[in-house]
């Protein structure tokens, strides 16, 4: 009798404790194989719900090139592993570097002998090689070291769009059609002389509008480098992400159930809607904890002040959170978020401390 009473007491305590402490939510997706590759199929709702980034302004950079201290036409802000910050101003044709405390370190003056159609449009800071890559509208990338010295110009037979760089300096990027006879874009590896080493994937790229006079971009390929061994990419015509190694071998396929978000057509002139085929996502990037961010709303068409809606995945493919980031967020690293915003005097570049960084989960456990 005494033994039975003891068991009942223990059972009761277990029930009380289990009701007192919150239980971790259970992941309700599926794991399958596709051509021998593990595929994570996530439900439409994130495991841990909506994440609120608790932000506190930590640093506002001051432009050394301006009397007001504000920047010009900023289109990107990136950070290297040392915490050094690089601000890319496209109209002013320069990149300005700062240390972690905001002290000016360098200014890179870009090629000014270019037309508007040849202008620089993208910057990539490569932490492994300590190099800065500047991509121009045409088939060209200029390479600088992080001291600001020019290294080389790399030219390509076809236009390269979103891209990343591996340890050997090879580029993995989206290559778009060169002529009207081709209606596919490819994810390709490109050598140091601009030669195509291999194609990893091919996707539909162009279509014609109803008048058959204008070319319509269907969907883009977005790419981000997770670490020294893995790249994550996706074609925006489907909610499917792929983790591959630097020679194109597949590691993982990530999917999320759900319908295409059609709200991106709001507030758009009818004569411009043919340019705006809705996509499942509009950028892919990752933070220093290797969480993958998939931007699901279009922010560069309607309003420069539009917040960024993102889905956040673990690096092993699980849908952890949905979140809303401040407008023009460009980088999240080691507990800091970087963004820029236009003001009357120019552009502010701001670093925020993520006060709940240590509480943000990196996996399902």
Secondary structure, DSSP 8 states (H G I E B T S, - for coil): -HHHHHHHHHHHHHHHHHHHS--------EEEEETTEEEEEE-SS-TT-EE---EEEEEE---TT-SSS-BSSEEEEEE-TT--EEEEETTTTEEEEE-TT--EEEEEE---S--GGG-EEEEEEETTTTEEEEEESSSEEEEEETTS-EEEEEE-SS-EEEEEE-TTS-EEEEE--SSTT--EEEEEEE-TTS-EEEEEEEEE-EEE-TTS-SEEE---EEEEE-SSSEEEEEETTSSEEEEEETTS-EEEEEEE-S----GGGTT--GGGGGG----S-SEEEE-TT--EEEE-S--SSS-TT--EEEEEE-TTS-EEEEEEE-TTEEEEETTEEEEEEEETTEEEEEEEEETTGGGS-SS--
